[in-house]
Amino acid sequence: MSERLPAIGQSESSTQGLLRIATAIEIAATLDELLMLALNEFVQGLGVSLCGVLQLDASGETIALISTFPPRVSLPPPIPLRDLPLVQNSLQQRQSLQIVDIAEILQQGNRSPTAINLLQTLLEAQVRSLLIIPLVAQDRVIGALAFATLRQSRRFNEQEVSIARLMSSQLAAAITAFRTIEEAEHRNAELATLNDIAAAVNSLLDPRDIYHLVMEKINQFFRVDAGSLLMLDEETGELVFVMTLEEGQEKLVGMRIPPGLGIAGYVARTQQYAIVHDPDNDPRFYREVSEGIGYDVKSILCVPIVVKGRTIGVIELLNKRSGHFTEEEAIRLNRMAATIGIALENARLFQQVSTVRDRFEAIVNSASDGILMADMRGVIVASNVAAARLYNCSRDALVGRQIDDLITELLERAQVVEEPAWLNDGAPHRVLEIELVEGPIRYLRHTILPVLDAAGNQIGRLALFENIEKERELARLREDYTGMLIHDLRAPLTAIMNGIMMVQRGLGGPVSSQQQELLSIAHQGSQTMLEMVNTLLDISKMEQGRMTLNLEPLSPYAVVDEAIERLQAYAQQRQITLVQDLAVGLPLIEADREKIVRVLQNLIDNAIKFSPSGGNVTIGARHLLLPAATNDGMHPDIPLSLPALPAGSWLIYWVSDEGPGIPPQYHARIFEKFGQVQQQKARGTGLGLTFCKLAVEAHHGQIWLRSREGSGSTFAFVVPVAQ
């Protein structure tokens, strides 16, 4: 006989059973109590020996047994979901999983070591049959409900599975509600803990007292047996125990961990938290510390303390008193560590300085960029370590010298001095990029800024020297990438296109009409890819200020004709009418023919792409003669307002469509690289408008748009008549 208690629907109605479960959920005060009451009802209601709740972690990568009925003294650690393919598939498909006989599953083989160990453990516990139901709340799988029979196998019928699904639905909703409440309570407790720590940091003077209070609060909050605070020694790279609390007793203070060793070393190096459920089998575990004091480490949660991208220490918690460390706790401790790190760093900085001047020097000297401060006479009154290193002397040797003399001395050591247009265009201060012949730093970015007092009056000058060696290295890599595009993509594409053209012309033998059509498709695809590569190259060059414009006098009408000619077939295919609205007597413009034609081509191509079949796309042009600078405003015969333009002679082009329009939130980003309107079906590379913007700006012009959802779009750009 199979083991079976009176099931819902046999000894009583399923409705009454579910109402009992709902009542159990209503009277539960905590999540643990909720699970215990509900699982008790589930065991009785479905006539099984054992029932448990499995919980997915925040990432959905591991699953853990968090509660059972009858209760168990200890629960196994979380298991990677990938090692349990049957359970993983059940949760992904949101379908029930029934294992009638675990012994048969074990005999089938093809199981991971983790799955085999789990099945053997279940058999040793006399578990024979399992029914697993996904827990789904708010359209998200949060875990599973497991029903088990002991000693005897059992197949659950459809009615029992349906009842189990109803139970799981009730439980999932209740768990989510409790989690929301508990998360709010945890967040309040977290904030209270951080407030206590911040208050202590501000009031305590002894660093040891601060460290003690920090770990005391953290240990209490996470309910652990022991916790350590380790700070990074920047000179040696070692992690130093500044506070370890075990049952309120301080231990290990002053002990050091060699660089990179242990869970703490791994966390400090990677700036990623770590959860370890089985330290003895983790190769990163550094045993010397725990064995030295005879402490048995069963589980570890370790997070980095990062301030402004720099690791200053780690927090390590040991042996959670109930259950296992979870992803949620790791994320919470990681968040708290960031705030604690700032408080500790501020306390450390404050203790290093006692006067305003000392505090200023501490901040300036912590900067990796060289800083020189001069008074209104140009005499250096302060410098930092980085500036002294740049001039290969002490800071005291720089104080009292003229700032202009020091700048001249630096420029005399320079091999190359550049004034990048992209940094100086509209910038209030001149920016130089300097390549030195020799020295600890090769590449510098230099500028001089005014020093203002509280009233906004200038009281001196500040010379900044930024180390841009990494930036130059990235620029070199970007140039290598551009070279790869030129040599590794353009050449093969050109060869492909030439080969296709030869086959089309019959050089390889007769070509049927169907083959001609296929070859045309291949040639057009290769041509499109080549244009994309060329666009990427042009964008890269223009972003680096290396694009050379071949300026020549151009007829505005010829530019439009050439752009339309390239797209006429496409417009006819889409049944779009191209309408020209060009004023009479437009003057010649001085521009790069290919760039301006491609700008118009991209705008017209987009307009055709997003216009409905049978619609119109209008291409317009006017001559603007502005006697004085103008701000935003309308102009006769132009369908959209003008941006701020200086006085002069301008030519404006615009392209209007009858498409769906562009939402306002996309107006700014649509000109960014790969920027696209997400809800529009027609897709592209997202590079066309980026090219348009950079090409127009290279001609000292501007590009903008006017659009409303449902009312079409108008893109316009202006270029000066004479460059």
MIGUFI-693436 format. One record per residue: y, z, x of N, C-alpha, C in turn. Coordinates in pm, whole numbers, plus 50000, padded with zeros to 5 digits. Layout:
<rs>
YZXYZXYZX...
</rs>
This chain:
<rs>
498805000050085500005000050000501245000050088502204991350055503474991150127504305003050087505065008350183505925019850156507085015550069507255022049954508335017949863508675029649771509915033449769510415043449674510865036249549511065043149438511535036549315512855029549341512885016549318514075008549348514995007849229516275004849259517245002349151516734990849067516784992248939516284981948850514874985048804514184994748871512854998748828512915012548764513385022548838513475035948782514755038048705515745030248728517025031248658517735018048673518785016148600519495003248606520245002248737520364989648784521104987348908522564991348893523074990348771524474994048747524695008848776523755017348726523905031748749523805034948898522895027948966522775030249110524035026649185524625015049149525855010749216527015020049183527015025449060528065035049024527935047649108526685051849134526485063549220527005060949360526775048749409527285045049541528805045249542529415039649435530885039649426531425053849425530725062749356531165076849352531075083049491529995079949563529855085149699530995080349787531375067749770532485062149848533795069149813533975072149683535245078149638535425092349689534335099949701534485114049738534475116049889534175105549967534115107050113535515109350169535625119050261536915122250320537135115150453536055111750523536145104750650535175093050650535335084350750534445072850759533015077250787532825087350872531475092250899530825097750772531615105150693531075110550568530775099350470531665089450466531435077850379530105071050413529875068550543528655061650583527425069950551527495083150572526335091550546525995091850397527015093550311526765093850167526255080450117526905069750162526525056450114525125052850160524785055550287523475052050338522375059950268522675072250234521725080350158521395073550025522445068849954522225061849827521475048749849521785041749960521125029049986519615031050009519265041650085517855044550111517105046949980517715055049893517065057949766517075045749675518185038549674518325027549581517415015849610517145013149739516325001549772514915005649814514645018449811513295023049840512845020249981513685023450079513335021250218513315034650291512805034350414512715046650493513965049150575514665038550611515775039850705516835029550671518105033650686519215024350662520285027250767520915016550818521925018350922523055008350910524175011850972525345003050974525564998251117525664985051133525964978751262527394973851260528114976351367529544972751372529804962751484530534951951450530994942451551532214947851622532324945051753533544949151821534684939551787535884942651838537064934851802536934920251843536234917651954536094903852002534944896551934534094903851861532944897551796531834894151892531854899852015530854896352116529724906452125529964919052084528904929152089528774935751953527574941451929527304948251803526654961551836526994971951758526514985351788526104992351659525055000351668524615008751557525505021151556526275023151447527245034151445526845045451352525885043151260525465053851169524115050251107523295060551084521985058451020521725069550920520825066650828520265077050741518765074450731517965084250761518295097650809519055097150941519915107150966520765106951086519925107751214520475101451321519855102051453520765109951546520135117151638520915125451732521745116751825521135106051877521855097151968521675082751922522675074751949522655060751908522655051952032521975040552027521915031752146523265025552175523505021152300524795014752334524905001052268526124995552261526304982152202525484971652276525104961352204524294950452258525074937352243525104928852347525754915652332525104907752219525914902252130525394895252014524614882752054524974876752169524274864752212522814867452246522464880252274521084883752305520254885852179520874885352063520174887051935520444874651849519864863251884520204850751816519944851051665518874858051622518614858551478519744865851405520164877151459521264884651398522564876751408522794870551524524024862751542524104851451440523004844451420522994833451322523214838751181522624850151150522804856151017524264859350991524944865151091526344868751072527234856351066526944846451152527764834351150527624826851019526394826150965526154819150839526444827850717526664841050742526904850550633525734850450534524524849850590523304849650510522454861650549521644866450453520754877650480519654873450576519154882850655518064880650749516944890350716515734885050693514594893450657513494891550761513094902350825511984902250919510864910450856509804903650812508734910450740507894918750835507624913650956506784921051051507374919251191507934929751247508554929151380507534925651486506294930251469505254927351569505024912351581505044905251469504854890751474506024883951546507234888551521508414882951589508294885051739507834896951779507724900051921506684891151988505634887751917504564879551975504964864851990506004860651919506404846551925506994842752060507484852252136508074849252266509434842652253509894836652366511194829852369512324839352330512234851852370513274861552340513914866252470515184870252463515864875652580515294889352612515414893952737514934907452772515544918252683516824916752648517474926552562516814926952425516544914952368515914914252236514504919952241513744917052348512384922352360512394937552368513314943052448513424957652459513764963852324514664957352249515054962652118513864962552022513124951252018511984950351928510904960551965510664962252094509684972152137510114986252099511414989052112511945002152074511745004551925511984994251844511804995551700510334998151666509424990851733508004993051707507575007051747508105011751861507785025451903508275035651802509345032351731509865041251626509175038651493508085030251493507265027051377508015018651273509115011951313509815002951221509034989851215508694985351092507894973151076508684961751013509514964750912510234954150840511734957050841512524946250843513984947550844514604937850744515644942650677516494934050595517924936350642518564925850694519924926950747520864918850661521894925450611522894919150523524254919650592524944908250613526274908550675527274916550593528104924150661529214931250596530454922450608530964917850493532104908650492533234914950412534404915950473535584921350405536784912950443537574909350344538784901250367538444888550445537344882250403536874869550460536614870750610536164882650655535864884750796534604893150808533684888850892532454896450915532784908051008532534920350959532834932251039531584939051092530414934551049529184940751095528034937051004527054946150993525884943350910525314956450857524614955350744523904966550684522414963750702521674973250762520264971150794519394980850715518364975450648517374983350575516044981950648515334993150668514094992650746512995000550675511754995750690510585003050643509785007450764509095018750750508295024250859506805022150832506095019350939504625018350941504085006350863504525004250741504004993350659505044982250648504564969650651505484958350634505824956550487506944949550465507404947550327508274935150320508074927550215508924915950188509834919350069511134918850090512084921749985512224909449894512174911849762512294900649668513764897049646513984886449572515354881349552516234891749483515674899049384516484909049315516924920049411516004924349498516344934749594517384929949695517264917449738518254911949830519614911149763519634907149635520904906349562521544920049550520714930249521521244943949510521784948449646521054945049752521514948849887522844942249919523034929849876524314923049901525444929949825525164934349701526184941849626526544954649700525514961549751525764973749828526634970949950526284960250022527034957050144528474953450111528694946649999530064943049959530904955449934530304965149859531024977749834531314985049965530314985650051530484993150176531504986550267531484973150277532424966150365533854968650322534114967950189535474970550140535894984850171534964994350153535305008350179535555010650328534715004750415534905006450560536255000950602536624989250550537914983250584539064992250541538954997950421540015006950374540125019150463538975025250497538995037050584539535033550722539145021750773539635017750904541155016250904541685010550796543135008950788543825022550794543275032150719543865045550718543705052150855542485050950912542245057051041543105050751150543305037451141544145030851241545575036151233546065038051111547415043551096547475057751153546435065751125546415079351178546325079251331545455070251383545345069251529546675064851591547335055551524548615050651577549655061851578549675069851470550615081151465550275091351574548965093951590548565103251695548885097751833548715084551849549045078151976550525079552008551365077051907552805078251927553195092751957552535102151887552835116351913552445120052056551295115052100550855117752238551845111952338552265099552315553215093252407554565100452405554985105152288556245112752280556155125652360554995132452349554805144752427554855141852576554195130952615554195127452758555595123952805556335116052724557695112252763558595124452775558435133752680559255145952685558925154052810557625154652844557235162252962557755155753089557685142453096558175135453214559665138153235560395138753124561845140953134562195155453168561275164653136561615178853157560965184753282559795179653320559095185353436559595179053565559625186953670560085182053800558925179753896557885187853886556745186753977555835175353931555605165254016554725154153976553345158853934552835169153998551495173953963551455179153820552515185953779552585190653640552585178853543553285168253581553335156353496551955150153484551275148653599549945142653598548965151053515549065164153529548175173053455548385171253304549625171053262549895169753118549455156153065549675145753143549265132253099547765131953072546955136753167545515136053149545025145853043545695157153029545315166652925545475160252787546605153452765546855146852637545895135252613545635127452717544735115952704543315120552675542835130852747541485135952723541315141152581542335148252532542275153452396542275142052295543095132052318543225121152221541915113252210541265110552323540065102252320538765110452317538875123852321537725132752308536645129452412537015131452537536105128652647535875141452728534805141252806534495152852890535435153853010535815142253064536645142453184537495129753190538605130853259539485119353277540235120353408540505108753469541185108553599542375099153595543405103053669544565094453692544575091353841544495078253872544495073854011545715064954032546465067554140547635059554173547335051054296547935039154299547685029754408548585032754527547965034254644548705035454769549005021254818550265017154808550615003254837550424999754984550495009555071550335006655213548885003855250547955011855195546545010455232545745002755128546265001455006545514995054898544475004054836544415016654878543435026054822543945031954691542995036054607543325043454487543155058354517544175066154484544185080454518544095088454388543125097854382543035106954267544215116654273545135115454178546235124954172545985135654068545025133053975544655143253878543325139553814542385148953815541135147753739540945160653661540775159453532540565171153447539175170453388538385181053414537075182553352537035196353288536995196253154537045208953080538245217253122539405210553143540645217353177540785220853323539755218453405539795222053546540165209753630541085212053726541515201253814540505199153927540175186353953539215183154058539635170254127539045167754243539135154954315540525151354364541535159954348542895156354387542945152854535543495141154566543625136754704542495127854751541385127454678540265118854719540685104254703540185095754793540585081654794539365072554773539625061454705538615050954687539055038854767538195033554855538575021754934538975010054845539825001154896540324990054813539204981854751539324979554620538414970654548537094976654508536774989054550535484994954519535525002254386534365003054322534235010654199534795003354078534525009153962535085003853837536615004253845537145015153900538605016653911539195005854000538525002854113539014992354202538984978754136537914976154060537814963353988538944962053887539204972653812540254972353709541624970753773541874977753885543164976553952543384962454004542324956154054542454942754112542634932154004541864933053895541884922653791542914925153683543424937653674544344941553567543714939453430542384941053422541634940153297540874953253277540874958253152540144970653127538634968253137537874979153155536424978253166535794989353084534734985853011533904995452938532504994752998531985006153042530655006553104529815016753028528745011952964527855020752888526685025752971526385018853080525255022753165525665021553311526405031453364526945030353501525865028553607524695034853588523655034153690523195019853716523305011253617522874997453631524034987653648525224992953671526394984453693526674983853844526624971953904526804971054050528184975254097529154975754005530514979654045530654994754060529715002354006529835017054001529835022954142530835031254172531005037654303530485052054291529265054554343528565067154318529075078854403529725075554516530065086154610530925097154546531815093154454532735103054396531985112754306531235107254208530535115954113529425123854180528685117754274527615124954343528175135954432529395133854482529995143954569530285156954498530535156254366530815168554291529695171654193528615163854198527475166454112527745164053965528535153653936528875150753796528055138853747527455140053630526615129553572527475120453485527725108253531528555098653457527655090553366527905091253236527085084053137527805071853080529105072453071529875060953020531285061753076531925050053086533245049253149534135039953067535375043953051536435035153001537575035853102537925024453159538945024153265539955013153234541245016453241542295006653215543315006953328543984995653354545004995453460546335000853409547115006053499548515009653470549364998953538549944990353457550684978753508552154980053468553024978753565554464979253541555084966653600555704958553515556354946053557555384937153636554154936153585553164927553647552504933153770552834945453808552314951553931551464963653897550234964253949549354975653925549834987554007550074998853940550475010954012549395021554008548355019453927547275029153919546315025653807545385034953779544435033153669544205046553600543785045753474543325057453399541845055453373541025065553408539575064453393539085076153310538425072953197537865083253109536345082753120535715094753121534275095853140533625103353025532485098152980531585105052887532265108852756532365099052668532885101952534531935111752464532505121452395531685132352340530815127852222531265117752148530465112752036530535097652034529375091252022529355076652016529615070352152530105057852146530355050052267531815045552269532315042852389533645037052400533645023252333534695020352256534775007752181535924999152234535894986452193536974977352230538304982352175538274987852051539514992951991540115004052077539265012952128539755023852213540275018352345539615008152398540085002252523541454995952504541634988952393542934982652365543994993352346543625004252276544605014852251545005021752383544015024952466544325031452594545105021952684544795009152678545534999252758547004999052715547224999752584548594999852533549315012652573548615023852565549225036552604549515036752754548615030752833548805030752977550065023353017550405012752941551625005352973552855014352957552885021852848554015031052824553995042452925552815048052950552705058953047553125054153185552725041653219553095036153349554595035553369555295031053265556755030353275557325044353294556795054153217557285067853231557015073353371555805070953423555475075853556556315068953663556495055853647557285048453745558735053153743559275055353623560645060353613560775074153675559755082453650559795095953709559735095053861558895086153910558785084654055560105079754116560715069854050561985064754100563075075454095563055083153984564095093353971563955104154077562705107254113562505117554215562855112454354562865099354371563205093754502564705093854527565455094754422566905094054439567555106254377568645110354431569365121954377570825118754350571325107854399572705103854375572735089654321573875085554268574005071954215573785061654324574285064254442574115054754551572645053554589571955064954596570535064754630569735057154525570065059454397569355052354291569605037354302570845033554332571155019354346570355013254461570295020154572569555015054688568065013954658567535023854584566105023454552565775011254467566635008354370566384996854283566524983954360567604982954440567854970654515566754968254617566294978954682565274977354786563904974254729563704977054600562434973554539562364958754503563504951954509563524937654477562984929554595562244919154564561694910554669562714900254716563814898354643564854888754681565914895754767566484888154859567554893654942568844895454863569524906854884570754910154812571784915354911572974909454907574124914354983575274916654887575924928254897577074931254812578304932554900579374925354862580634925754937581754930454846582774936554906583934940654826584874928754811586074931254757587004920354729587544913954857587424920854970587844915055098586744906755163585564906555099584444899055154583644906655256583854919755267583144928055364581874933555299580734932455368579464937355316579494952555307579184957755188579154972255169577724977255143576804968255109575424972355083574504960355099573284962955141572264952455151570904958855124569934950555099568584955955078567664951755192566434956555187565464954155295565174939255309565044932355194564724918055199565824910055269567094913655247568194906655314568174909455464567904921955501567834925255643566694917655711565554916355641564434908855696564804894155713565604888955620566014874855628566874872455752567734882055787568624880555903568034886956029566804892356015566094897756132566894908756201567414917856118568164929156173568054940756075568664952056108568644963556018569714962055911569564969955804570574969555698571924974455748571894984555835573154989855887573904979355967573154970256032573814959956112574534949656025574134948455899574794938955809576054944855746576044957855723577194964255659578414963155751579544958955693580794957455767581084943155809580084934255804580324920355840580884912555721581484901055749582034892555643580904884555577580914884255444579864877255372579894862255400581114856555417581214842155444580604838755580580764847755677580184845355809578654845455802578114854455723576664855355711576094842955641576804837955539576344825955469576384813955564577484813055642577604802055739576484802755843576184814655889575114816455986573774811855930573534814955802572284810855739572204795655726573324789455685573324774855669573144767655802573604773955913573414767856044571934767956084571174777356031569734777956059568944768755967569634762355873568934754455771568584740555822567444735955783567024722255812567464712955699567404717855576567824710155459568594719455368569734714555313570514721755213570704712455094570234716654977570334708354857571094715854749571674708254660572374713754545571754707554419570654713354367569914707054257570774705254133570744693154079571564690353960571094698453841569764700453829569244707453711569614722253710569974727753826570414741653832571934742953822572654732553860574104733353864574784726553747574014719653663574604712753548575064723053446576354725253439576924734753345576854749153389576264751853506576154765653555577524770453605577854783253578579164788353622579254790753772578094791453839578094794453982577274784154057577724780754175577044770754257575724776254309574664768154295573324772254339572874762554447572424768154561571924760054672570454763054695569704752854737568334754854783568294751354931567774760755010567854760055156566444760255215566214751155309564974751355387565324755155530564814766755575565134771755708564174765755811564664764855933563844759256041562734768956077563054781956080562064792056118562444805156052561524814756061561784827756003560684831755908560734844355857559674849155766559664841855632560804836255594560904828955468561404814855499560754804755445561134790955473562064785155367561814788455240562564782155131563304792955051564604790655032565454800254962566284793254855566584800854749567584796454651568734806454657569924801454683571054810354710572174807954609572754818854564573954818054479574784830654501576064829854467576964841254476577514844154338577394856654295577824860854163578944871154175579834871654077580864882054079580284895554037580804906354095580434919954055581574925353969581244929353847582254933753751582114948653725583254955153698583204969153659583034970253508583054982653457582834984753315583864977753229585074975453283586134968953207586084953753219585124948553296585014934053312585844928553426586444937053506587254932453619586374930653743586634919953820585844917353939586204927254049585154933354105585374943154212584644939054340583974927654337583274923254457582434910954430581584907654527580694896054514579284900054553578314893554490576914896254515576244883254560575684883354680574954871654732573474873954712572794864454644571374865554616570614854754693569484858554748568634849254822567214850554765566834841054682565534841454614564504833654695563364839954717562254833354786561564823654690561644810654721561054800554631559914793054699559254799854792558144793254860557004789654763556684798954669555644796054571556084784654478557354784654444557874773954358557754760454426558064760154556557934747554630556464743254639555584753054654554164749854659553704743754526554214749554415553884743854284554454729854269555654727754323556244714354317555404704354394554874708854509554014699954587552734696554511552174706854444550984704354364551284694754249552484696354190552854687354081552994672954132553544671454254553654658054310552274652254339551344660854385549974656154406549364651654275549674659254169549164655554036549734642053993551014640154019551634627253985550984616054065550734618654194550074608554275548684605354223547994615754173546674613454115546754604053996547794606153913547974597253798548184582853844549014581553948549344567953993548104560854047547384567854139546304561154210544974561754136544714573054070543394574854011543314570453866544444568253801544414563753662544994549853645546154547453704546784534353682545954522953742545454524953864544714513953928543454510353849542604520253810541434516553731541784510353596542834515353532543234509653404543674495153420544444492653524544864478853549543674469753575542704474853651541494466953679540724464153550540634474253465539934472353337540624461653254541954462553244542704452953164542574438753220542634437553352542484424253413541094418553387540084427253397538724422753370538564418053226539154425453132539074421652991539744408152969540934406353031541654393753014540844381953069540154383853182539354373153239538204369353146537554379853088536464377052995536994369752872538174374052824538764367552707539024352752733539404349352855539724335452889538464327252920537284333552908536054326152925535584324853067536154332653160535734331353299534304335953320533804344453231532434349053244531484341753153531954331453087531114324052994531734323552855531114316052764531654314852628531784328552561532844330352482533124342852411533254339752263532454346352181532514344052037533764350551979534074347251855535254352851788535104367951769533894372351738533684386651722533864393951855533384387851963533574393852096535044394052134535774383352097537214382952124537914394552055537514397251933538144408251858537884421651925536624423551968536294436152036537024437352169537134426252242537864426552368539344429452346539894424252238541314426952207541534441752179540584447752107540694462152079540644470052209539714466252298539594473252426540854471552510541404459352510542624456652588543794464652533543894465352397545004472752337544874487752368543634492952363543444507052396543804510052540543414501252632543754503152772545264502352793545904493052720547364491652731548064504352682547544509952571548124522452519547974533852620546784534752681546574545352780547474543452901547664531052944548534528353057549974532353025550404529652903551754533552862551894548752862550834555852819550874570452821551004575552964550234569653056550324573753196551724571253250552284559353219553634556253266554654565953208554464569653081555384579253019555304592653088554084597353117553934609953189554604609453325554434598353395555064596953526556574597153515557114589853418558564589353402559114603153366558404610353276558864623753238558854632853359557774632253438557694640653558558824637753654559124624953675560204621253767561564625853715561794623853585563094627753529563254642853530562164650353507562264664953512562604669753653562154662353754562434666153892563714659653945564394651853860565624645253903565384634054001564174628054000563854617554096563784603754032564164602753905564104589753838565334581453876565104569453927566184560253962566424550853845567674550053799568034541153689568534527853746567964517053698568414503653737569494499153639570714503253666571804500653572572244486053580572504480353462572984466553453573694464953319574594455353308575254453053178574224447753078574184454052961573214450252858573914447452727573394437852654573854435252518573174444952423573904452752345573264461952250572344454652154572694442252120571874434552026570544430652091570584426652219569374422552288568404434452303568954446352323568114458252335567334460652206568044459352092567394461251963566354450351939566724437951970565784426851948564484428852027564624433252153563434434952236562544446152184563164457252140562374468352085561664464251957562364456751870561754452251744560634442351771560834433651869559814423651900558504430351939558564441552012557364448452055556614454851937557334457551829556724464951718556634456751589557014444051593557034436051472555644435051409554634432551492553274431151438552804444251376553114455351440552724468351386553414470951253554704467551243555434469451118554834460851007554484448351037553884439750936552524445150892551774450350987550474456150952550644467850856551674476050878551924487650791552774483950669553144470950657553974466150545555324473550541555924474850659557224481350672558264470750705559394471250637560494461850662561474468150759561764461150869562724465950968564094460050936565044468750905566384464650863567354467750976568194457951012569184460051117570564462151056571234472751104572594475751060573464477151185573714465851251574454465751377575864460651353576854468151399578244463951380578534451351462579514443851420579934431651491580794435651610580644428151721581514430151837581194442451919579944446551922579584458052005579754454552152580324463552234580554460452375579264461452456579274455052573578144456552664578074471052713576864475652735576684489152790576044487952929576314497953011575724498253144574564508053141573324502653146572144511153128570934504653193569854512453196568564507453244567864501053126567644487853134567104480553020565774486452972564834487953064563504492253024563544506152959564354515353014564404528952960565004528952820566124522052800566774522152669565914515052565565274504052606564404497052511563244506252471562674513552567561564522552533562004534052446563244538752464563754549152375563794544052232564404532252212564444526452078563044523552026562184518452114560814515252073560094527752023560234538952095559574551452052560104556151918561434555451899562014560051773561584551151658561564537951679561154528751572559664530451544558864532051650557424534051633557144546451548557844557551576557674569751496558084567351352559184560251332559664557751196558644549551117558054539351181557034531151113555804539851083555424548151179554214556151165554304565551045555484571351022555624581450918556204575950788556504563050782557044557250659555914552950567556124553850436555104549350341555014534050341553854528850307553664514450300554654508450201555304497450243556314491050159557714496650178557884506350268559184512450289560024504750389561224510050413562174503950506562434513350623562634507350741563114514550859564384507650904565474515350913566784509750945567164513251088567574502651163568064504451299569544501151298570384510951333571824508951328572484511351462573684505951481574444507951604575934506551574576744514951638578204514451623578834517751759580074513351773580864516551892581814527951856581814538551936582694549951914583714550652026584974550251990586044551652088586764564652056586474574952132587004588352104588164591152197589384591852144590554594652229590574609052280589854617952212589814631952253588424637352225588124648552289586814654652268586634658252122585414656752072585144659551931584004669551919584084677851816582994686851783582184680851669581224688351619580384683151512581244678251396580904666651344581644661351230581154647551193581514643051073581104629851026582034619251081581504606851085582274595551134582004583951039582984575651010582774564450916581614555550961580824551250863579714541650882578554547250962578514560350987577404566451061576724576450968575394575350950574714583150847574454597850882574944602750992574734616751026575904621551112576094634651118577234640251191577014638951341578144638951413578114637451558578034651051627577374651751742577434664051821578764664851896578954675651970580154676952052580124666552163581134657852169581204647152268582554647352336582604644752467583904643552534584574630352497585844629552528586584617152501585984605852583586034593752526585524582252598584964571752504584364561452565583794550352490582284552152484581734552952361580314556052342579674545352253578394543252274577604534952183576554543952119576484543551986575514551651913574474542651848573204546151867572094539751796571474550251703570964545751590570194554751506569044547151440567994554451407566814549051339566494558251222566504552551100566254560350979564964555650914564184565150861562954561750790562944568150652561924565050577561754570450442560504579150437560204585750548558994593750559559134607550496558184616450527558154629750463559204639350515559914635650621560914644750676560294655150767561154662550835560714672550934561294686050895560454696550881560964709850846561964714750951562954722550910564004727251004563454734751125562344742151107561834750151220561324741751334561114728551311560604719851416561714711651483562944712551434564004703851486564254706251635564184718751678564484721651818563314718251910562094721351867560944719851956560354705851956560794697251864560144684151853560414675551976561504678652050561794671052172561094677052294560394688552276559694694652388558414686952417557914688452540556694681652579555534686352492554834676852432553694679052344554084686252215555384686652184555834692852059555594683451942554944688451836554644680351720554804688651594554954681851480555004688451350553564690151304553144702751287551734705351269551174699551140551944700151028551344696150902551334681050879551944673150969551944658750950550644652851004550044643750927548724638550960548764629151080549794620751087549874611151198550064618851328549224616451423549274623951548549514614551665550084619751771550294612151893550134621452011550674617652125550584626152244551644637052245552704635352165553794645052170554704642952290554624631052354555434628352472556564618652445556474610952335557454600452310558874605552299559074616052218560434621352200560914628752324559964634552400560354640752527560924630252622560224618852630560734607952713562104603552664562274602152531563564597752477564684607152520564444620152507565464630052541565844629252689564814628952776565094628652920565764615652961565324604352903565914591452938567364590652894567654595452771569034595152722569914604252807569414616252838570214625552918570404620253061569434612653112569614606453243570764596353241571054590753123572194581653106573464589253067573424602653077574564611353042574884610452894573844608552812574014608052668573374619952600573304619352466572704629952386571854623652277570804630952235569944626552126569784638152028569734635151900569614645551798569024639351672568824647351569568244642151445568834649151325568674642551211568974648651081567764645950993567214656650933566024654850851565894666250752565334662950640564994672750538563624669150483562814679450452561494676650398561614668550269560864657350265560854648950148561954638750141562864638650239564024629550233564134620650355563074619150433563134610450549563834616950667563904609450776564504614550900565384603750962566414608151033567264599151110567404604751251566964596951350567144600451490568274591951547569154598151623570294590951680570494595151825571044585951903571424589452040572674581552078573464587452166574664580952217574554579852368575074568952423575194567152567576594561952596577164565952709578494560652742578414545652768579464538452730579474523952748579424520652897580164528152978580174525853123579704538553191578734537253286578214548853359579184552453472
</rs>
